[in-house]
Amino acid sequence: MAVRFFWWQSPEEVFMYPRRFVARIMDLGGFADYAAIERHFGVDEMREAVVKAEPGWFRERSWYFWHYRLGLTSPGEEPPPMPERKYE
């Protein structure tokens, strides 16, 4: 998956930032990819990837999906705003 989702980096470089790797798979992957991430990293690391996400890690659709799917936001509630880049 590292080669497929981070084609511009070596796997060694990718795994220097495992949370970023997990977030990218959660944002761009399919069901089989999600299952593999859950098996290898666990649900807690998936939650951490969302809670500690940096700007650009998730698209809006994924942001909403994972907040509800991982129980970070209750049904009927709005997830928190997505992380944004700040320019000073």
VMD Tcl script that builds the backbone (N, CA, C; Angstrom):
set m [mol new atoms 264]
animate dup $m
set s [atomselect $m all]
$s set {name element resname resid chain x y z} {
  {N N MET 1 A 0.824 -1.195 0.000}
  {CA C MET 1 A 0.000 0.000 0.000}
  {C C MET 1 A 0.867 1.257 0.000}
  {N N ALA 2 A 2.022 1.186 0.624}
  {CA C ALA 2 A 2.880 2.373 0.665}
  {C C ALA 2 A 3.234 2.825 -0.745}
  {N N VAL 3 A 3.561 1.891 -1.609}
  {CA C VAL 3 A 3.929 2.231 -2.979}
  {C C VAL 3 A 2.725 2.752 -3.749}
  {N N ARG 4 A 1.578 2.153 -3.528}
  {CA C ARG 4 A 0.370 2.552 -4.243}
  {C C ARG 4 A -0.129 3.944 -3.844}
  {N N PHE 5 A -0.070 4.267 -2.571}
  {CA C PHE 5 A -0.625 5.533 -2.087}
  {C C PHE 5 A 0.411 6.643 -1.905}
  {N N PHE 6 A 1.686 6.281 -1.880}
  {CA C PHE 6 A 2.769 7.265 -1.753}
  {C C PHE 6 A 3.819 6.956 -2.816}
  {N N TRP 7 A 3.426 7.033 -4.073}
  {CA C TRP 7 A 4.292 6.640 -5.176}
  {C C TRP 7 A 5.553 7.490 -5.279}
  {N N TRP 8 A 5.568 8.668 -4.702}
  {CA C TRP 8 A 6.701 9.579 -4.812}
  {C C TRP 8 A 7.731 9.377 -3.695}
  {N N GLN 9 A 7.440 8.484 -2.732}
  {CA C GLN 9 A 8.352 8.249 -1.623}
  {C C GLN 9 A 8.682 6.768 -1.518}
  {N N SER 10 A 9.820 6.490 -0.927}
  {CA C SER 10 A 10.163 5.091 -0.654}
  {C C SER 10 A 9.338 4.615 0.547}
  {N N PRO 11 A 9.104 3.307 0.653}
  {CA C PRO 11 A 8.367 2.801 1.818}
  {C C PRO 11 A 9.036 3.190 3.143}
  {N N GLU 12 A 10.351 3.242 3.159}
  {CA C GLU 12 A 11.056 3.637 4.384}
  {C C GLU 12 A 10.690 5.065 4.801}
  {N N GLU 13 A 10.601 5.957 3.835}
  {CA C GLU 13 A 10.213 7.337 4.123}
  {C C GLU 13 A 8.759 7.412 4.596}
  {N N VAL 14 A 7.905 6.649 3.940}
  {CA C VAL 14 A 6.478 6.649 4.284}
  {C C VAL 14 A 6.275 6.229 5.727}
  {N N PHE 15 A 6.957 5.171 6.150}
  {CA C PHE 15 A 6.723 4.628 7.480}
  {C C PHE 15 A 7.428 5.392 8.593}
  {N N MET 16 A 8.110 6.467 8.238}
  {CA C MET 16 A 8.643 7.367 9.260}
  {C C MET 16 A 7.495 8.150 9.894}
  {N N TYR 17 A 6.354 8.220 9.199}
  {CA C TYR 17 A 5.170 8.949 9.665}
  {C C TYR 17 A 3.952 8.033 9.574}
  {N N PRO 18 A 3.861 7.054 10.455}
  {CA C PRO 18 A 2.770 6.070 10.336}
  {C C PRO 18 A 1.368 6.669 10.428}
  {N N ARG 19 A 1.194 7.703 11.226}
  {CA C ARG 19 A -0.144 8.299 11.343}
  {C C ARG 19 A -0.565 8.908 10.009}
  {N N ARG 20 A 0.365 9.529 9.313}
  {CA C ARG 20 A 0.073 10.103 7.994}
  {C C ARG 20 A -0.281 8.994 7.006}
  {N N PHE 21 A 0.427 7.876 7.079}
  {CA C PHE 21 A 0.143 6.729 6.230}
  {C C PHE 21 A -1.286 6.230 6.474}
  {N N VAL 22 A -1.633 6.040 7.728}
  {CA C VAL 22 A -2.977 5.564 8.076}
  {C C VAL 22 A -4.037 6.534 7.558}
  {N N ALA 23 A -3.832 7.822 7.762}
  {CA C ALA 23 A -4.806 8.824 7.324}
  {C C ALA 23 A -4.983 8.802 5.806}
  {N N ARG 24 A -3.892 8.670 5.067}
  {CA C ARG 24 A -4.004 8.677 3.603}
  {C C ARG 24 A -4.794 7.473 3.104}
  {N N ILE 25 A -4.553 6.312 3.702}
  {CA C ILE 25 A -5.304 5.120 3.306}
  {C C ILE 25 A -6.778 5.313 3.654}
  {N N MET 26 A -7.050 5.881 4.819}
  {CA C MET 26 A -8.439 6.126 5.223}
  {C C MET 26 A -9.107 7.117 4.277}
  {N N ASP 27 A -8.369 8.073 3.766}
  {CA C ASP 27 A -8.946 9.083 2.877}
  {C C ASP 27 A -9.129 8.563 1.452}
  {N N LEU 28 A -8.178 7.804 0.952}
  {CA C LEU 28 A -8.200 7.419 -0.463}
  {C C LEU 28 A -8.479 5.941 -0.735}
  {N N GLY 29 A -8.398 5.116 0.291}
  {CA C GLY 29 A -8.507 3.677 0.088}
  {C C GLY 29 A -9.929 3.189 -0.096}
  {N N GLY 30 A -10.028 1.898 -0.310}
  {CA C GLY 30 A -11.304 1.211 -0.414}
  {C C GLY 30 A -11.502 0.312 0.791}
  {N N PHE 31 A -12.582 -0.439 0.781}
  {CA C PHE 31 A -12.926 -1.259 1.936}
  {C C PHE 31 A -11.809 -2.221 2.324}
  {N N ALA 32 A -11.214 -2.901 1.359}
  {CA C ALA 32 A -10.129 -3.849 1.665}
  {C C ALA 32 A -8.942 -3.127 2.298}
  {N N ASP 33 A -8.664 -1.911 1.844}
  {CA C ASP 33 A -7.573 -1.128 2.424}
  {C C ASP 33 A -7.884 -0.763 3.872}
  {N N TYR 34 A -9.130 -0.352 4.135}
  {CA C TYR 34 A -9.529 0.000 5.501}
  {C C TYR 34 A -9.381 -1.205 6.428}
  {N N ALA 35 A -9.814 -2.370 5.938}
  {CA C ALA 35 A -9.725 -3.583 6.743}
  {C C ALA 35 A -8.269 -3.918 7.059}
  {N N ALA 36 A -7.391 -3.743 6.085}
  {CA C ALA 36 A -5.965 -4.016 6.306}
  {C C ALA 36 A -5.379 -3.052 7.332}
  {N N ILE 37 A -5.738 -1.790 7.232}
  {CA C ILE 37 A -5.255 -0.794 8.196}
  {C C ILE 37 A -5.757 -1.137 9.597}
  {N N GLU 38 A -7.014 -1.513 9.695}
  {CA C GLU 38 A -7.562 -1.866 11.000}
  {C C GLU 38 A -6.853 -3.085 11.584}
  {N N ARG 39 A -6.577 -4.088 10.754}
  {CA C ARG 39 A -5.874 -5.288 11.225}
  {C C ARG 39 A -4.452 -4.965 11.684}
  {N N HIS 40 A -3.748 -4.158 10.919}
  {CA C HIS 40 A -2.332 -3.903 11.202}
  {C C HIS 40 A -2.086 -2.797 12.227}
  {N N PHE 41 A -2.936 -1.785 12.254}
  {CA C PHE 41 A -2.709 -0.648 13.141}
  {C C PHE 41 A -3.729 -0.567 14.279}
  {N N GLY 42 A -4.931 -1.083 14.057}
  {CA C GLY 42 A -5.966 -1.050 15.079}
  {C C GLY 42 A -6.844 0.188 14.994}
  {N N VAL 43 A -8.019 0.062 15.578}
  {CA C VAL 43 A -9.006 1.137 15.547}
  {C C VAL 43 A -8.512 2.359 16.313}
  {N N ASP 44 A -7.792 2.148 17.401}
  {CA C ASP 44 A -7.299 3.289 18.182}
  {C C ASP 44 A -6.366 4.168 17.351}
  {N N GLU 45 A -5.504 3.562 16.558}
  {CA C GLU 45 A -4.608 4.354 15.703}
  {C C GLU 45 A -5.389 5.052 14.597}
  {N N MET 46 A -6.439 4.427 14.120}
  {CA C MET 46 A -7.293 5.073 13.120}
  {C C MET 46 A -7.966 6.306 13.730}
  {N N ARG 47 A -8.438 6.166 14.959}
  {CA C ARG 47 A -9.038 7.322 15.647}
  {C C ARG 47 A -8.005 8.436 15.830}
  {N N GLU 48 A -6.798 8.058 16.233}
  {CA C GLU 48 A -5.730 9.045 16.410}
  {C C GLU 48 A -5.425 9.775 15.103}
  {N N ALA 49 A -5.475 9.045 14.001}
  {CA C ALA 49 A -5.212 9.665 12.697}
  {C C ALA 49 A -6.240 10.746 12.389}
  {N N VAL 50 A -7.465 10.535 12.809}
  {CA C VAL 50 A -8.518 11.531 12.582}
  {C C VAL 50 A -8.396 12.670 13.594}
  {N N VAL 51 A -8.277 12.328 14.853}
  {CA C VAL 51 A -8.242 13.338 15.914}
  {C C VAL 51 A -7.028 14.250 15.784}
  {N N LYS 52 A -5.898 13.687 15.378}
  {CA C LYS 52 A -4.659 14.467 15.280}
  {C C LYS 52 A -4.296 14.795 13.829}
  {N N ALA 53 A -5.287 14.765 12.956}
  {CA C ALA 53 A -5.052 15.035 11.534}
  {C C ALA 53 A -4.507 16.442 11.319}
  {N N GLU 54 A -3.638 16.538 10.365}
  {CA C GLU 54 A -3.105 17.830 9.952}
  {C C GLU 54 A -3.877 18.307 8.725}
  {N N PRO 55 A -3.814 19.593 8.427}
  {CA C PRO 55 A -4.511 20.112 7.244}
  {C C PRO 55 A -4.126 19.337 5.982}
  {N N GLY 56 A -5.140 18.994 5.195}
  {CA C GLY 56 A -4.915 18.301 3.932}
  {C C GLY 56 A -4.905 16.790 4.012}
  {N N TRP 57 A -4.958 16.238 5.198}
  {CA C TRP 57 A -4.921 14.785 5.332}
  {C C TRP 57 A -6.228 14.129 4.908}
  {N N PHE 58 A -7.342 14.795 5.087}
  {CA C PHE 58 A -8.645 14.231 4.748}
  {C C PHE 58 A -9.428 15.195 3.875}
  {N N ARG 59 A -10.186 14.621 2.957}
  {CA C ARG 59 A -11.168 15.403 2.222}
  {C C ARG 59 A -12.444 15.428 3.057}
  {N N GLU 60 A -13.331 16.356 2.758}
  {CA C GLU 60 A -14.530 16.544 3.574}
  {C C GLU 60 A -15.352 15.263 3.701}
  {N N ARG 61 A -15.547 14.567 2.599}
  {CA C ARG 61 A -16.354 13.336 2.632}
  {C C ARG 61 A -15.756 12.304 3.593}
  {N N SER 62 A -14.449 12.109 3.525}
  {CA C SER 62 A -13.779 11.159 4.415}
  {C C SER 62 A -13.812 11.635 5.862}
  {N N TRP 63 A -13.642 12.931 6.045}
  {CA C TRP 63 A -13.666 13.514 7.385}
  {C C TRP 63 A -14.984 13.167 8.085}
  {N N TYR 64 A -16.094 13.385 7.382}
  {CA C TYR 64 A -17.406 13.086 7.958}
  {C C TYR 64 A -17.570 11.574 8.173}
  {N N PHE 65 A -17.241 10.801 7.151}
  {CA C PHE 65 A -17.401 9.346 7.231}
  {C C PHE 65 A -16.686 8.775 8.448}
  {N N TRP 66 A -15.410 9.114 8.601}
  {CA C TRP 66 A -14.629 8.510 9.677}
  {C C TRP 66 A -15.049 9.004 11.053}
  {N N HIS 67 A -15.499 10.214 11.171}
  {CA C HIS 67 A -15.991 10.672 12.468}
  {C C HIS 67 A -17.192 9.841 12.907}
  {N N TYR 68 A -18.090 9.568 11.971}
  {CA C TYR 68 A -19.262 8.758 12.320}
  {C C TYR 68 A -18.893 7.285 12.461}
  {N N ARG 69 A -18.112 6.768 11.546}
  {CA C ARG 69 A -17.754 5.342 11.535}
  {C C ARG 69 A -16.969 4.929 12.779}
  {N N LEU 70 A -16.094 5.806 13.262}
  {CA C LEU 70 A -15.261 5.491 14.418}
  {C C LEU 70 A -15.872 5.967 15.737}
  {N N GLY 71 A -17.089 6.497 15.676}
  {CA C GLY 71 A -17.776 6.923 16.887}
  {C C GLY 71 A -17.214 8.191 17.510}
  {N N LEU 72 A -16.519 8.978 16.725}
  {CA C LEU 72 A -15.975 10.239 17.234}
  {C C LEU 72 A -17.043 11.328 17.268}
  {N N THR 73 A -18.087 11.153 16.463}
  {CA C THR 73 A -19.218 12.075 16.414}
  {C C THR 73 A -20.492 11.242 16.462}
  {N N SER 74 A -21.425 11.638 17.293}
  {CA C SER 74 A -22.695 10.913 17.415}
  {C C SER 74 A -23.608 11.229 16.234}
  {N N PRO 75 A -24.460 10.291 15.848}
  {CA C PRO 75 A -25.417 10.563 14.781}
  {C C PRO 75 A -26.244 11.804 15.104}
  {N N GLY 76 A -26.466 12.622 14.115}
  {CA C GLY 76 A -27.223 13.850 14.292}
  {C C GLY 76 A -26.371 15.045 14.685}
  {N N GLU 77 A -25.130 14.797 15.082}
  {CA C GLU 77 A -24.210 15.882 15.420}
  {C C GLU 77 A -23.280 16.155 14.246}
  {N N GLU 78 A -22.724 17.338 14.214}
  {CA C GLU 78 A -21.751 17.707 13.186}
  {C C GLU 78 A -20.344 17.409 13.690}
  {N N PRO 79 A -19.506 16.822 12.843}
  {CA C PRO 79 A -18.105 16.661 13.236}
  {C C PRO 79 A -17.446 18.028 13.413}
  {N N PRO 80 A -16.342 18.076 14.129}
  {CA C PRO 80 A -15.642 19.350 14.264}
  {C C PRO 80 A -15.142 19.824 12.902}
  {N N PRO 81 A -14.813 21.098 12.784}
  {CA C PRO 81 A -14.283 21.598 11.509}
  {C C PRO 81 A -12.997 20.871 11.137}
  {N N MET 82 A -12.790 20.749 9.853}
  {CA C MET 82 A -11.561 20.123 9.366}
  {C C MET 82 A -10.366 21.009 9.706}
  {N N PRO 83 A -9.202 20.408 9.920}
  {CA C PRO 83 A -8.009 21.218 10.171}
  {C C PRO 83 A -7.721 22.116 8.960}
  {N N GLU 84 A -7.307 23.335 9.248}
  {CA C GLU 84 A -7.006 24.287 8.181}
  {C C GLU 84 A -5.587 24.802 8.326}
  {N N ARG 85 A -5.003 25.129 7.192}
  {CA C ARG 85 A -3.690 25.769 7.209}
  {C C ARG 85 A -3.867 27.208 7.654}
  {N N LYS 86 A -2.934 27.689 8.439}
  {CA C LYS 86 A -2.993 29.063 8.900}
  {C C LYS 86 A -1.782 29.813 8.346}
  {N N TYR 87 A -2.035 30.928 7.754}
  {CA C TYR 87 A -0.977 31.755 7.206}
  {C C TYR 87 A -0.859 32.996 8.053}
  {N N GLU 88 A 0.336 33.293 8.427}
  {CA C GLU 88 A 0.553 34.481 9.259}
  {C C GLU 88 A 1.317 35.530 8.494}
}
mol reanalyze $m
mol bondsrecalc $m
mol representation Tube
mol addrep $m
